Structures are given as structure tokens and as C-alpha cells.
């Protein structure tokens, strides 16, 4: 005799909610059990309800069972944490989320590591107040710092917010960076020796890109391909000299046990001008100038030029201001390290690390502005100089564990850096997996980075396919995503054979376009709908078969 079928659990979570089918089923069961919404569902006890709902009240993640029976954090993929999305749009999407998730939404670049955390752990550390520095997100700059400051003020009124000392929530248990060996985090760098630089562009290029070699001898540092390398730069000497003139302060004025010039050179950031600088200026002037400084300190843009103001431009905007040198230094942000994808394999070149760096130079108001670290590496540091460095371990960006798996690498411009490392690694391991590289830049005659290496790898069979795109060689601009469309059938074939896909480079345009084109290819070649193709790409990401290192 068969038993009568059980009536279904009520469906409370809409299909449009950002959860998988398994997560929706679990949440429907959770709420049905909490409130006894069906005669076939037994309400949970008050104690169990308090335990399950604690996460909803204090921001602690709910843990749902997986198919394997192991708990995992319910994660909607953080759709607001798209680095190509403007900050106001990210914050709009994060409205109504738990405060740690809104803190995470304010951060500009997914898990770049420059803050010393991944984004989620940095947000969680701010939430439990084990971390109080709000300006660690280098890519986010002033906009992220201002937003974090506003959200940080909500901590005192947020339900379940942890006290400043001795947090006891589960969220606080692992969020502070653990003590690390020298050279393994930004908080514990060590000194390495700058070896050499060589220009990767040929004469006539509109770009300035450098291959950088750094000697790790005597440091005990190593790394794996996919990792990044952090460097503490020094500010441009001419910029420091101009600030000394603007302030009319002697270069040897003592700041603690250092001179004013030394602190300006490697202790503080000189771009952009921080809000605290304008707050300081507002105390030293009056009238319209005071009001303008106060508006700038509040994040407003009274003259339409706030986005272009570095420290020197900020001083020129208020000529004659003479703050106390120590107060001036305290008003500036600490000079942060910069992180670059490693473009070498430690197996091939033990004791050495290589980087691929675009030197950033541009003009504003007839004054050349400089990327602080890119031009430091591209000119100011000399062979033999000691520089402070550390290895930043990769977050979800690594070769497949199975060396027989094929890989597809999409990295135009300096995005080639980790893929040069991947190819050298696979060569050292004699990995049998096939390798396909998409590379592009402006002009083939001037901007073909590592051409001799790649041609040799192609000839040897290590590089199975090399697909190139040059945006300025013809009348029509051709980018890597255009080349992908041209070989869509082959791409789909590789994916079907288990290929892992890697993307490195510009997050705002290239990476977004590449994912869009890849989704089109999946739909076209497999007969899936656009929504099904998007889910296919999402599944690849969840499986670790689609990884991105974007900036």
C-alpha cells in the first residue's frame, strides 16, 4: 500500500531572488519550519529559531546544507561587486543587505589584495572593528574611503554590531590578517634588490611598458604562478620639491626622527588630495576660501575640478596657506603599496620575480602627472637599489590541478603578465595540456610584448594556438573579443573538452566585453537561450573553470 504524497512546502522565495534552486528550497523549508506555515511542517523550537535567525539579525552569514552535507555560506555572487559598475550603482544594488555586504559593495576591485585582505574579509574586519583603517582600498580611492566612512558610522547603531574590542561573533573569528612571515603581507614587507628594466614597446609606440626583474636572493621569498607582487614606491623627487616650495618649509624640517623631505618621499600619498587636507586648510583661511575648502572636504566639487586635484594642485588652489608641517603630514594619507601580476615562474627562474608594468603619465593643466609606482619602476629606481616588497597570494587565480587540462588565456596589454608565467610554468612541468593565448594591443609593429618568446613557444608546440588582435593596425579597431567571435566554434570545442578560461586586464571594458562575447558563443554554439548561457558561464565560475584577474 502506498502512502499519500506529502503536500509541497510553501514557496516563499520568488524565482527572481538571487539564489540557486537548492538555496531557494532550503530557505523555503527554513521559513516554513520557523513559522509552521503548512500542516505538514512542524515549527522549530524557539531556541532553534533564535540560532537560525541570529545571522539575519547581526549580519552573520546563514549556513545552508550542500548536497554533500557540508555547510557553506549562502552567497548570491555579490552582483553589486562588479568592478565595472559605478560606485553609486553598486551601493544601490546593495541596499537592504547586511552591513558587512554593503561595506564590501563599496570596495572597487574584487579581491585585488592591495588592502591585505580579500574584499569580504576586509568588510567583515571593519564590521567587527578589528580593522579601523578605512583607506586601504587603493583602487577605490577617495570615493570608496568616503563611502566606508559613512557606513562605518552606522556600526554603532547596527543590530548586533560588535564592540570595538573583544568581538565574540563568529564573523570576527578569522577576519584579521594572521601574523605572517616577512614578505608575505603588506604589513610585513622586506627588502629585495631591483635588478633591471627593459622596454617592451619598440620605438614609435604610443605606450610605455616595461619588463621588470627583481632579485629575491637572501629573502627566502617564493611564489606560485597566479600570485601578485606588492611594491612600496617612492614619490617623484620633482613633485616633492614643488610641494616644499609651495609650503615654504625647509626640506630638513624634523618630523619625528625623519626629515620633512623623507616623509614626503616615501611616507605619504601625494595623489589624490585627501578630504582631510581641505579640512585642515579650512581652519587656516576664511571667507569664500574657507567655504570652498569645507565643501571640498565634504566631497563636493565647487569649481568642477575636484577629480583632478592632487596635493600640489590642492595647495595651488589656496595660495599662501602655510600649515604646520606636522599637521600637514597628518592630513595626508599613508602611501600605499601597489600590486602587480607576476609574469614569471619560480620554477624557471628561482630567486627572481618579473613584472610587466605600464608606466602611467598624463597631463592636467600643463603639468605631467605620474602613476606613483609605475613610473618609480619605469625610471626612478636604479639597478641595485633596495625596495620594500611582499608576495600577495592569489585569490582564485591558478592553473588547473590537472596539468592535462587545456587552458584558454585572454590577456591583452599588460594582461599577458600572468599568462607568460603560466606558459613558463607549464613548460617547466612538461604539462601535456594544450594552451591557447589571446593577446592584443595597439600596433603589431610596436606593441607585440614578448614576441620572440611567444613565437618560439608556438614553434615548439607549447603554445598550441596564438590569436592576436591589433586595434590600430587597420581602419577598423580589432580587439580580442572580436577574434573570439571569429573562432567561436573552436572555443566551444575546447570548453567542451574541459578547458579552463582565464581573463586578465581591464575590468571596465575588456573583461566585461569578453564575458559578454563568451556568453554569446555559448548560446550560439550550444543552442542555449541567453539566460541558460549566462548560467553556464556562472557554473564555470563556480567550478573554478572561469577565473579573472582584472583591474
N, C-alpha and C positions, 0 to 999 in steps of 0.2 A: 504494500500500500504506500503510495507516495504522499509526502507531507504537502500541505498547502504552501504555495510560494509566499515568501515574506514580502510585505509591501515595501516599495523602494524608500530609501532615506530621502527626506525632502531636499530639493535642490535650492540652496540659499545663495550660492556663489554664482553670479552670472557668467555665461560663457565668455563674455568680453573681458572679464577680470584677468589680470596678468599672471595666471597660474597654469601649470600643466593640468592635464586631465586627472592625473593621480593626486596632485595637490588639491584640486577642487573637491574630489571625492573625500579626501581626508578632512578638509575643512568643513564640508557639509556634515560629515559624521560628527566632527568635534562640536559644532554648534547645535546639532540635533540632540547630541548627548547632554550638552550643558543645560539645555532648556526643555528637554523632554518633549520635543515638537511632534513626535509621532508615537502612536500607541505601541509600536514595536521597538521603540528605542527607550532604554532605561536611562533616566537622568544620572549624571555622575554626582558624586558626593560634593558637599561644599568644599571639603579640603582639596579634592582633586580639581574642582573648578578654580579655586584660588591659585593652585600651582600652574594650571594651564593658562590662565589669564594673566599671570604675572608679566609675561613678556609683552602683552598688549598694553599693560599699564605703564611699564617702566622702560620700554624700548628694547628689552631683551628679546633676541630672535626666538620665534617659535620653532620647535624641533619636530619635524614630521617623520614618520617612518618611511623608509625606502623599500623597494622590492626586496632588497637583501636583508631587511630588518634592522638596518643601522640608521640611527638618526642623522639627519642633515638639515641644515638651516634652510627654511623656505626662502627662496631667492627668486625675485621676479626679473632678474637680469639687469636691474638698475637702469631702466631705459632712459632715465634723465641724466645718466652719467656718460653721455655721448660727447667726446671732446670736440666734435664738430658743431655742437649745439651751443648757441649763445647762453651765457650765464642766466639771464632772466628767464629764458625758456626752460632751462634745466630746473630752476627753482620753482617755476610754475607747475611742472610735472611732479615735483616732489612735495607739493602742498598736501597736507594731511598725513604725510608719512611720519614715522617716529623721528625724533630729533637727531639721532645718530645718522639716519639716512639723509636728512636734509643737510647736515654738515658734510656728508660725503658728496652730495649733489653740487655743493659749492666748489669742489675741487676740480681743477681744469683738465688734468691728463691722467687717464686711468692707469694707476699703479706704475708710474714712471720711476718711483723710488727716490726721487730727489729729496723728499721730506724725511727719509729714513724709515718710512713705513710703507705698506700699501695703503691705498686710499681708505678702505674700510677700517683698518686698524688705527689710522690717524684720526678718523672721525670718532671711533669708539674711545680712543685715548682722550680726545678733547671732551667727550661727553662725561667720562668718569673723572675728569680733571687730573689725570696722571700726566697729561701734557698740556701746557698753558701757552706754548708759542703758537700764535695764530698766523704767522707769516712764512711758514715752511714750504708752502706750495709755490715753488718758483714759477711754473708755467702759468698759474692763475694770477700772479702779481697782485696789484692793489685791489682789483675787483674781488678776488677771492678773499683776501685779507679782510676787506670791509664787510663782506657777507658773513664770514666766520665770526667776526666781532659782534655783529648784530645777533647771530644765532647763539653765540656764547652767553650773551646777556640773558637768554631765555633759560639757561640751565638752572638758575636759582628758583624758577617758577615751574619747571617741567616736572610732571608727576614722576616720582621715582628717581629723580636726579641724584647722583651720588655725591657725597660730601667731598670737599677738596682733598682730604687726607683719609687714607684707610678705606677705600671703596670696597664694598663687600659683594656687589652684584657679580654674577657670572661673567658679565660683559667686561669686567675690569681685570679678569684673571691673567690675560695674556696680551694686553694691548700695549704695554710699554715695551720698547725695544730691549731685548735682553742684553746684558753685558757682552761685548764682543771682543774678539782678538784684534790687535792693531791692524788697521787697513781693511776691516770687514764692515765698517759702517761710517757714515758721515760724522758721527760723534766721536770716532776714534781713528782718525786718519794717520797715515805715516808718510815718510818722505821716500820718494823714488827719484830716479835721475832721468831728466829729459835727454833723449838721445839725438833725434833728428826729425826734420820735416822735409817733405818733398811735394812739390806742386803736382796735382793730378790733372789739372787743365793744361792744355797746350796754349802757347801764346796766341792771342786773338779771342780767347773765351771771355764771355761777359761775367763769368763766375770766378771765385777764388776758393778752391777746395784743396785741402792738404791731407796727405797721409802722414800720420804722427806715430813715432816709435818712442816708447818709454821703457827704460831698463828697470826690471824688478829685482835685480840681483841684491841679495842681502836683506830682502824684505820678508821672505817666507810667504809671499803672496802667490796664489794661483787663481785660476778661474776656469769656467767651462764656457763653451760657445753658447751664446744667448745672453750671457751676463753683460752688464754695463760697467763703465768705469767712471768714478767720480773724481773731479779735479777742483781744487780750490785755486781760483785765479787771482791775479793782481790787477788793479785798475791801471788804466793808461796814465803814464807819467805826465803827459801834457795836460790831461784833464785835471789831475791832482794839482798841478802848478797853477792852472787857471782858477781853481777854487781857492787856493791860498791867496791869490791876488784879489779875488772878489771879496774875501773876508778881511783882507789886510792883517793876516795873522802870520807870525814867524813860523817857518817850517819846523823849527826845533822846539816849539812851544810844548811843554810836557803834558801828556795825557797818561796818567798813571806812570808806568815805567817805560813808556814809549814816547816817541815824538808825534806831533800832530800829523806830519807828512806820512809817517809809517802807518798810523791808524787809517788815514785816508787811502793809503795804497792798498792794504790788504785786509782791513778790518771792517769796513762799512761799504754798503752798496751806494753807488752814485747815480743809479738809474733804476727805476723812475724816482722822482721826488716823492717821498712818503708824506702822508697826511700830517704826521707829527711835525715835520719841518714847517709846514704852513701854520700849524697851531703855535709853534714857537715864534714864528715871525709875527703872528697876530698880537702877541704880547709885547712886541718891540716897536710897534708902529701905531698909528691912529687914523681916524677919519676913514676915507674911502679905501685906503690901502689896508687898513685893519679889517674892514668888512670883506674885502676881496680875499684876504688871507684866510679869514674864517670860513668863507664859502668854499675855498679850495680844500681846506682841512676837512670839511663836511662831505667832500666828494662831488661838489658842484663844479661847473665849468663856466665861470663868469665871462671869460674872454674867448671861449671856443678853442683853447689851445692846451687844455689840461693834459690831454693824452700825450702831448709832445714834451712835457716838462720833465727833464732830468734835474739833478740837484743844481748844476751850474745854471741852467735856464731858470730854475726857480729863484736863485739868488739874483740873477739879472732882472727878473721881473719886479724885484723890490730893491732897487739900488740904494746903497748907503746903509743897509741893515748890517749891524755888527753884533751878532750874538756871541755870548761867551763860548769859547772853543769847546769846552767840555759839554756844555748844554747842547751845542750844535751836533757833536758826535752822538750824544744820547738820543737826539731826534731822528737820527738816520737808522735804517735797517741794517742788520748784520749782513755782510757779504756772504751769499750762499754759494755752495759748490754747484757745478754743472755736471750733468751726467751724459755720457756718450756711449752708444752701442759699440761693443768691442768688435773689431774687424780682423782678428787673428785667432789662431788656435794654439793653445798652450802645448798641445801635443807636438805641433810642428815647430814652434818657437818657444821652448821653455825659458822662463826668466825674462820674457819680453811681452809687452802688450802693444797692440796697434789700434789706432782710431782713424776715422775718416770724418773730417770736420770742414764744414762750410764756414769761411770767415765772413762775419756779418758786418757790413759797412753801409751806411746810408746818410743822406744829407737832410738836415732840417734847419731852415733859416740860415743857410750858407755855412753851417757848421757840421762837420762829419761826426756822426755818432757811431759808436763801435759796440759790437757784441763783446761783452767783457771777457769771456773765456775763449771764444773762438779766435779773437784777434790776439789774445795772450798766447795761445798755442801757435797761431799763424804768424807771429812776429816778435812779441816782446820777450818770451822766454828763450834762452840760449842753450845750445847743447852743453851738457854738463851741469846745468842748474838743477837744484833740488826743488821738487814741487810736492805739495801735500796731496795725497791720493787715497782712494779706497775702492774696493770692488763692491758693486751693487748687484746682489744676486737677482737673477731673472725671476719675474712673476709670470709663470705660464707661457714661457717662450723658450722652447728647447727642441732639439732633434727628437725624432721618434725613438723609443727604446729599441725597437726592432730595426736594425740597420738595413734590412732588406726592403723596407717600405720606401716607395717613391716619394719625393718631395717636390713641391711647386713653390718657387720663391719669387715674390713680386716686390722689387725694391728699386725704384728709380732714384736718381741722385744719390745722396748720402745714405739712402735706404738700402744700398748694396752692402753696407758695412757688416751686418751680422751674417749675410749670406756668403760673403767671402770667407768668413770664419767657418760657416757650415761646410763649405766645399773643402777647405783645408782639413777640417776635422774628418770628414768622410774619406778624404784621400789618405790621411794618416791611419785610419782604421781599416782601410781597404773595404769599405762598406759596399755591398752589392747593389743597394738601392739606386734607382735612377734619379737624376737631378735635372730639373728644368728651371732656368732662371729667366725672368723678365726684367730687363733693365732699360732705362731710358734717361734722356737728358735733353739739352737744347740742341747741340750740334755734334754730329758724329766725328767731325774732324778735330774738335777741340775738347769735348767733354765725355769721351769714352774712358771712364775710370777703369784702371786695371786691365786695359785691353790686352796686353801681351799675356797676362796670366789667364784670362778667360779664353782667349784663342787657343792657348796651349792645353787648357783643360778640355776644351771642345775637341781638339785633335786627339787627345789621349783617350777620350771616351768617358772621362769622369763627369763632364758636363754633357748630359745626354742631349739637351736642347738649349739653345740660347736665342731668345726672342728680344729684338731691340726696337726701341721707339724713339724717334728724334723729333722734337716739337718745332724746331726752327729750320729744318733742312729743306722743306718744301713749302708750297703755298698753303697747304692745309696743316694745321697742328696735329701731330700724331702722338698720342700718349699710350702708356702701357695698357690701359683699359680697351683702347681701340684694337690693339694687337690681340688681346684676349678674345674679342669677338671674332676675329679672323680665324682663330684656331679653336673655336668653341667645341667642335666635335672631339678633337684630341684632348682638350682639357677634361671634358666629361668622361672620356675613356680612362684617363689617369685617375680621376676621382673614383670611378667605379672599381679601379684596381687597388684602392686603399691609400691613395696619395694623401699626404698631409700638406696643407696650404699655409704659407707664411706671407705676411704683408708687413713691410717696414717703410716708414716715411711719413709724409704729410698727412695728418689726421683730418684737416679741414676740408680737403678736396680729394686728393688721390685715394686715400684709404676708403673713403665713403663711396667714391665712384667705382672702385674696384669691387667692393662688396655688392653694389647695385648691379654691375655688369655680370658678376658671377651668379647672382640670383637669376638674372635673365637667362643665362646659359643653362642653368639647371632646369628652369621651366621649359625652355625651348627643346633641349635635348632629351628630357625625360618625360615630357607631356604633362608635367605637373602644373597646377594653377599657380599664379604668383604667390598666393598665401602659402601653398604647400611648398613651393620652392624656398620661400623665406624660412619656413620651419625646418626644411632640410639643412639650410645653412646654419640655423640656430643649433640643430642637432650636431653638426660637425664641430661647432664651437664647444658644445657641452662634452663631446668626446675627446677634445684636445686636438682635433684634426684641422682646425682653422684657428691660427694664432696670429696676433698682431702686436707689433712694437711700433707705435705711432706717436707722433709728437707735433 
